Amino acid sequence: MQLKARDLTTMQRMSMMRQAEAILQRDPRQIDALLTMASLVGMEHSSTQALDYLKRALAVRKKDTDILQRLVSASLEAQLYDEARKYNRKLCELEPRNPNHLRSMGMIHENQGRSHQAIEYFVKALKLVPDSAKLMHDIGRAYALAGEHEKSIDYYNRSIKADPDYGMALYSLSSAKKFTADEAAEFVSLANGAAERSDNPMLQANLYYACGKVLDDAKQPNEAFPFFAKANELRIPEGGCRVPPFLKNSVSAITRPYLEMRRAEGNPSRQPVFILGMPRSGTTLTESLCGAHSQITAGDEQMYMTSYSRHFGRDSDVEGAYRQNLEKLTGAEIRELADDYLKRCEGIAGDTPHFTDKLPHNFINVGFIALLFPNAKIIHVRRHPIDNCFSIYSNSMQDFHNRYKADMTNLGIYYRQYLQLMDHWRKVLPNPMHEVYYEDLVANTEFNARAMIDYLGLEWEDGVMDRTGSQRSVKTLSQWQVRQPVYQTSRGKWRQYEKHLAPLIEALGPNVAAYEAELANLESRDAAQ
């Protein structure tokens, strides 16, 4: 009765689920029915329910490596890293010379920010398969996350030497350093050739992004842009790009009276600090400054708020669904969600009074955050609209982002809706957000860092300015840049590409001039001081 759930239609899945449930009513330990249910509920994005069925299956077959592997995968999907490590440890005990289990353990440690422990497991696996380009790349990536970039580059090059067509190593190398014109020409020859030989559109797109990036390093924008365009064309989802209804749903569901009425029902904790804005706006730099304070642990990007709000219909096409679901929430349920968030973040929170959650797209969840944590501090990072959008367009990102960013016109419309939503949050939040302008942050770093630390209610520490000394892992696209001194080279970069960006600029409309006027006011402030 086991099956590949993704090969079934919705009606077929429902029928199979009814059959499996009927079997389990007669025999709760029937292994095929348990595994079928795990597959089916997993398809509905309920990793918690899938885990329940898999645990029941493991109780029947305690040493079944297939069940253990599925438990590891489901635990990782649910971001239950300690659980994943427990099951993976059992796999390593049962099959100590299986490189896949060792690699999986390394990935778990990496996800928990323990890069050097991850490297230990990747190296153990590599000893078993010494020609594995994938494992060489894993080691390089873990060194990059740990901030040891010379070692990371060395392992990326080893990976490419082992398999010149291993696209992930080529892509990672492209973002690990700045390229000269000669280096860029050599890299483009390798990566473009690998892309042409590949039949994987996602890999091809990543290699085209990489070619564009190194040509941009070499100050060849006209040669770089066609690669960015080819990459995005490959990433346009079936049915085209679209803007989900998060704006109208959020404005309808979360109003100031609603938040005021429910203020006493949330968790009063001030532990989480939310850093948000559009992707590529400067959230990683902002977090690196906050995380350098002794009272704050840098927690990276956590998906929990997005999971909660989506569950209640944040992105639903059904008119009023989000509002109605939030209205039905009881005070006990609100507190339970807040407590669940804090519990899930225990592993990354450290032993400091505060930790950061810098998921950029939490800009959609600002009202939901205020519902769960009415005292939470929220830092909103802003950037010049064209610079911000071009940075999004010219970088490979997770598949979710391609739904809005792979088409320049759609990206501009999406950005406008982000601005409108942030205006809404400013009007309805009982406690104000702290707003940071990326351009001002890089020009006046200490001034802005002091303002952020003051907003968080903490005493200033000179160590905040020594953010490059942090030993934490950095998992985002900015992992190399964030450990470098703060430069202003990204400001106004879009002008090098202006002739290619007409659809984006038109879609952004008057928001560009409005932002530039706000920046001018900040510069007037600096001149007056």
N, C-alpha and C positions, 0 to 999 in steps of 0.2 A: 504493500500500500504506500510505500515511500515514493516521493515524487519531487520533481523540480517545480516548485510553486509558481515561479515566474513564467512557466510555459502555459499556464492555465488562464482562462478568462475569469472575470469576477464571479459569474454564475457557477462555473466549474469549481472554483475555490469554495464557495458557499456550500455546494453540494458535498464536496469532500470533507468539509469541516463537520457537517451534520453526520456524515457516516462515521467519522473518527470519534466524535462525541458519543455516538450511540455505542460504539465498541467499548469505549472507556467506561461507560456506565455499567456494562456487563463485566469488564475486566480492566480495572484501573491501572494495571501493570503491563498492558499490551503494548509492546515496544514500538511496533510500526505505527500504531495510532498516536502514540505520544510524539514520535518524531514527525509525523505528518502534521499534527497540531502545531508543533514548534515552527515548522516551515511556513504554515499558513498564517499564523498570527505574526510571525516575523515579517511577512510580506505586507502586513497592515501597519508596519513600523512600530509594533509593540514589542520591543526587545525585552521588556520586563516579563510579559506573559510568555514569550518564547523561552526565557530562562527558566520559568517555573516548570514548563513541560520537559525541558532538557534535564533539569535536576531530577525530576521523577524518572526519566529514562536512565539516568546515571545510577540511581538507586537500584535499578533492575540489573544493569550491566556496569559494575563499578570500574572495570578496567577497559572499557570500550574506548579506543583512542579517537574514533570518529565522533562520538558523543562529546568527549572532552574537547576536541578541536572546535566543535560547534559552540560549546559553552564558552570557550575563550573568545570566539568571534562575537557572540551575543553580548558578553560582558563588556567587551571593548566598545561595541555599538552603544551600549547604555552608559559608557564612561565609568564603569565600575572596575577600575584598574586593579584594585586589590583582589577582587574576585577572579579577574582574568589571570592574574599572576598565580593564584592558588591552583587553578585548573591546569595552567601551563606547567607548573612545577610537577604536577602529577604526570603529565605527558613526558617530561624529561626523565622522571624516575622510571617510567615504563619503557621508554625508548631513548636511552641516554646518548646514542650516537646518531640520532635523527637531526640533521641540520635545520630542518624546518621548525622543529620545536625550539631549538636554540635561538633561531632568528626571531621567532614569535616572542620569546621571552625578552629579547633585546628591544623589540618594538614596544612592548609593554613598559619597560623601564624608560624608554625614550618618551613615551606619552606622559609619563609621570615626572618628566624633567630630570631624570637621573641618567644623563648622557654617558658618563663614564662606565656605569654599570651596564648600559646598553652596549657599549663598545666591547666589553669583556665577552658578552654572549655572541656578538657578531664575529669576533675573532675566533672564538671556539668553533663556531659553525664554519668559518672560512678554512680552518685547519682540516675539516672533513671534506670540503669541496674547494680546494685551493685555486681553482680557475674560475670561480663564480664572480662575474662582473657585478651581479646584483649585490652580493655581500660586501664587495669592495666599496660599492656606492653607499651601502648602509653605513659602513664605518666612516666614510667621508662625511655623510650627512650628520651623523652623531657628533663628530668632531666640530662641524660647523655650528651645531646647536650649542655646543659647549664653549664656543668662541675661539677654538684653536684652528684658525683658518688656513695656516700653512699646511697642517696635517690633513685638513679636509681636501684641499686642492691636490695634494699628493695622492690621496686615495681616489679622487675623481679621475685623475689622469691614469692611475693603475687600472681602474675600471674600463676606461675607454680603450686602453691598450689591450686589455683582455677581450673586449668586444667593441670594435669601433662603431657598431650600430646600436649599442645600448643607449637609447635616447635619454633616459633619466639621468645618466652620468653627464652627458653633454649638456643637458638643460641645467643641472645643478652647477656645473663648472661655469656656465655663462653668468650665473648670478653670484658667484663666489668672489669675483674680483673685477677690476676695471681692465679693459682690453685696449691695447694700442692698435693702430691701424693694421700693422703687419699681423699681430695676433688675431685680430678680427677676421682678416682675409683667410687665414689658415683655418680658423674655427668654422666660418661659414662654408668653406669647402667640405669639411667633415660633416657638419650638421645638416646642410642642405642635401648632401648625398645620402645620408642616413634617412632623411625624410622621404626622398624619392624612392628609396628601396623598401620603405615600410608600407604596409597595407592597413595600418592602425591610424584612423583620423585624429584621435586624441594625441597620440605620440607625434604625429606630423605637426599638429598645431603647436605643441610645446617646443618642438625644434625650430619652427618658424619664429615663435616668440623669442627664442634664444638668439637666433640670427639677428633679429631686429635689435635686441638689447646690446649685443657686442658692437654692432655697427653704430648704434647711438653712442656707446662709449667712445668710439673712434671719430665722433663728430661728423657722421655721414647720414644726416636725417633723411635725405631723399632716397638713399639706398635702404635705410632701415624701415621706412613706413610701409612699403609693399609687403614686407614680411609680416608686420603687425596686421595688415589688412587680410592677408591670406590666412593667418592663424585664426582670426575672428570669424572669417567666413566658414571655416571648418567647424567652429564651435557653436554656430547658430543652431538652436534646438529645432527638432521637428515641429512644424507649425509656426516657427518664427519666434522672435523675441516679443515679450509683453511686459506690462507693468502690473503686478498683482494689486488687488484692491486694498492694500494695507492702509492707505491714507483715509479713504472714506470710512472704512471699518473702525479705525482707531479714533477718528474725530467723533464719530457717532457714539462709540461705546464708552470712551473715557473722557469725562468732562470734569470741570473743577468741582461742581456740587457732588458728583459721584465720589471723587477722591476725598473730599472733606467729610462726607458722610461715613466713609469706611476707614478713615484715618486710624482709629483706635484698634482696628481689627488686624492690622499687619504686625510684623515682628519689629520691635523698636531698635533692633541691632544697628549699630553704625559700622560694623565690621567690613562689609563689602563696599568697595569704591568702584563705580562703573565709569569706564572711559570709552566713549563711543563717538561715532560720526560716520561719514562715508569711508569705505575701504580706501587705503592709500592717502589718507588725510593727515597722518602724523600721530596716530594713536600709539604706535610702537615707541616712538621717541618720547611721547608724553608718559607712557607707562615706565620707561626706563628711568626717567627722572623721579617719578613717585616711588618706584621700587628701590631706588638707592637710599631712601630714608629708612632708618633703623626700625621704625614702627610699622612699615608696610612691606608685605610680601607681594612681589609681582606674580600674578596668577595666570597671565596669558588669556587666551580666548576660551570662554566656556559657553556651550550651546544650550544650557538649561533653560534660560528665560525664553529663548526661541521655541524650545520644545513645549513649554507650558502654554505660551500664548497661542501657538498654532493649534494645540489641542482644543482650545476654546473657540477656535474659528477666526483667528486674526486674519488669515489669508483667504477666508471662505468667499466664494462667489455668491453665496446665499445672503440676500439682503437682510441685515439686522441680526445675523446669527451670532456674531461676536458680542454685540451689545446684550442680547438676550441671555447668552451663556454667562457673561460676567454678572449680570443682574441676579442670576440664580445662585451665584457663589455665596456660601455661608461664611461667616467670620471664622469658624473652625477650619474650613477648607482653605481660606486665605492663609491662615497661620500654618497650616500643614504644608502648603506649598513653600512658604518661606523657610520653614524648618528643614524641608527636604533639600532646598537649595544649599543651605548652610552645611548640611550633612554631606552632600555630594562634593562640596568644595573643601572638606576637611583635609583631604590629601594634598591640596595645593596651597592652603591658607597659611601653613607654617605655624610658628608660635608667636607671631606678631599680632597686635591688636587689629590690624587692618590688612586686607588683601585686595588686589585689583582684579577686575574682570574687564578685559579690554576688547570684547567682541564688538567690532565696529557696528554691525547691523543691529545691535541693541538700541540704535536710534529709533527703531520701530517699536521697541518695548519699553520706552521711557515711562509711559503711564502705567504699564503693568508692573514695572519695577517699583514705582511709587506706591502702588497698591500693596505689594508684598512688604516693602521696606520703606515706610514713610519718612524715615530719618536718613536714608541713604544719600551719600554724596555722589553727584553725577557731573563728570567733566566732559563737555562737548567740544571736540576738536574740529575746526573748520579749515578749509583751504581754498585757494582760488579755484572757482568752478571749472575752468578749462584745464588748468594744471591737474586738478584732482581727477577729472574724467579721462584725460588723456593717459594718466598713469594707470587708471583702471583698464582702459582699452588696450594698453600696450603690455600688459602682464597676464600671464596664465594664472587663472584662479579656479577655485572649485566649481563644479558643474553648475551649482545653484546660481552663480553670478552670471553665467553665460545667458541666462534667460532674459537679463535686462541689458547686459553690457556689450554683447557681440555686434550690435548694430548701433552706430553713433547717434542716430536720431532718437532711438528708443532710450539710449543711455542719457541723453539730455533731458528727455521727458521724465525719466526716473529721478534724475537729480533734482528737477524742479519739485517733484512731489516730496522728496526728502526735505527740501527747504520749507515747503508748506507745512509738513508735519512738525518740524522743529519749531516753527512759529506757533503752532497749536500747543505744543508742550510748554512753551514759555508762558502762555496765557493761563494754563490750567494747573500747573504744578504749584502746590502750596509752598514748597521750598525751591528757591531758584537754582538752576544749574550754574556751573562755572564754565565760561566760554573761553576757548583758547584759539587764537589765529595762528596757523602753522607758520606763516611768513614772519609774524612777530615773535613766535617762539624761537625760531632759528636766529633771528637778528638780535633778540634781547632775551637770551636763554635764562639767565639768572633772575631777571626781573619777573619773568613768567613763572619760573619754578617757585620762587618765593610766594607769589600770589596763589599758586596751587596748594602749596603746603599750608599756607594761612587759611585758605578755604576749607581744608580738611581738619582744621583745628589743632594742628601740630606745631611744635617749635621747629624753627629752621635749624638744619644741620649742613655744614659745609660739604659733607660727603655726598650730598645730593648732586653736586656738580661733577662728581667723579663716577658718573653712571657707567663708564666703559669698564670699570673694574668689577662690575657685578659678575658673579659666577653663575647666575641663573641661565637656563636655556631660553633661547629666543626661537619660536617656531614659525614666525611669519615670513613673508617675502622679504622683509626688511632685516633679516637676521644678520647680514653682513654690515649693512649701513649703520645699524643701531649701535655697533661697537666702535664706530669711527667718531672722530670729533664732529661737532655740529657745523656743517657747511650750508651755504645758501645756494648751492648749485642747482637745486631743483626748482627754485623760484623762477617763474617766467619761462620755463623750458618749452612750454607749448608754442611759443612764438617761432621756434625753429621749424615747427610742423604746421604753421598756421594755414598754409595753402592747401593742406590735406584735410583740414578739420571743419570745413564749411557746414556740413550737416549738423555737427555737434554744436557749433557756435550759434547757429540759427535756432536750434532747439532750446538752448539755454536762455536765449532772449535777454531781457533787461537785467537778469540776475548777475551777469558778469559786471556790468557797470556799477550795480549796487554794492557788490562786494569790494570792488576797487575803491569806491568812495569810503567804505568803512575802513579799509586799510590806510587810506590817506588821512583819515582822522587819527588813527593810531600813530602815524608818522608825525603828525602835528603835535601830538602829545609828547613824543620823544624830543622833538625840537624845542618844545617849551621847557623841558626839564633841565 
